[in-house]
């Protein structure tokens, strides 16, 4: 029995509801578009972190790449926006597959550090070849896309454009997560050795997960560049990777709607707090510590808990959001390694 | 001649990278804990040395004091916070230390402002050494010599003393150490403080060379990761060799192709990982 909130239709319904509600409750169409764009990138990050168990600090590479592709195509080559969006998908997949292919040669912490080093490498690539990328200034004057002869200059018109694409890709990611491929990713996350022993080509699956994630992230990056009219250097730097990861964890892992939730909560909080206090990152840091200590399943875990309380259903078994990646069993027996937690996770894999 | 100058510069830089990376490495070795706050300890060490010198302390007092204070704060953090998250998945190790790093960085900006500052090298070493055509700042020579002594001392500590044996045994099997009656919690705290203190010392030593600014921690973290990836995690020799390699490469590039200096480091790292996935000195 799949919990109500995890059913695909319910998840898509929640995403649709969010897309429809944002214009009613928000004043800034730019911020609302930004929530959807980041929501997309975070969902893609979740495919790696939540579904495959790969904590990559490289998501910013693909986000920035998408921005640059869109910028170069629209400004320098004068190509139409749909072409550039498709191109960003393709290039994102390509570069992500390459980065993934090299990074998954190592596991656990080494993998994390490799992805971080790659993210630095691509940052300095963009910084060094400033003729192409505009260096510190970024690529300027990126136009909004044109649809049926009109430029989507108005923030809310652009929001509608983004919303349709967001829902399409959200559904696509859901399909991926629910497919045999997606289920196999979960198996790899939960026990890589066993998945390999059964005969799954674990590496190929991981590279494929990277490619899909990178494609969607680059697409989001392209949408972002068209939103703000610039492809800034900051889109490809370490902080973008870090922010995407933080949003993923704040939302909750292995749940696609939770990613939209994480992106929305982060951006709204950042918008409100940064207006009050320039040092709001201090609060973000404290928040991360609090989440680690008390809210490991993220906002989504909180919602599941609330729903369980209201419906008086037995509380959701609390498995840790993901497995220890490298911790050897003899290092501190983790509570989630107990048999009870195993059974709590089993139906998710079996369904 | 400029190359000799740059290689000497690179030696000094590389030894600082070594201090950073070896701290990261021993913390990971014993605690299986990725410390994303390592750069923050480096940042804090630099600013504490800066503050000490500003307040009229001699650099010779401010520098070790900064490292000690950083080590003390790190021990406190380990006891109060990090100890609670060891049993969680790695994601949360990273999350909590990223959070910690943000808190430290923002506190530094609140206390010292966003602009940064300069630290004068100690008076005895403020001059330059002149050998024929060759002119070199004395402070940088001191850093090379001092860190070399430190590296030797550290090797002795980890390889020849009882404490070192405990640390290495703990990296192999913490459960066995606990069974033998060692207080692994205290050892954890001590090692975390040692690693963080080394980062703080690297920061304090770097301050007169590069000045202080609030974002030097993030930069240092990236470099420390590169050094550890190239050298091989948990390897003392690897950290030393890779630290020097990265430092010298970076200095040489600073004359050959300044804009691309960093790029070359990261490209080199990617190349080495393709050829030797475990790093230069990595164990299986």
Interface residues (C-beta under 8 A of the other chain):
Chain A: X49 X55 X102 X105 X106 X108 X109 X110 X112 X113 X114 X116 X117 X118 X120 X121 X124 X125 X127 X128 X130 X238 X242 X246 X249 X253 X279 X281 X282 X284 X285 X286 X287 X288 X289 X291 X292 X293 X296 X320 X321 X322 X323 X324 X325 X326 X327 X328 X330 X331 X332 X333 X334 X335 X336
Chain B: X28 X32 X34 X81 X84 X85 X86 X87 X88 X89 X90 X91 X92 X94 X95 X96 X98 X99 X100 X101 X102 X103 X105 X106 X107 X109 X110 X173 X174 X175 X218 X222 X225 X226 X228 X229 X233 X259 X260 X262 X263 X266 X267 X269 X270 X273 X274 X277
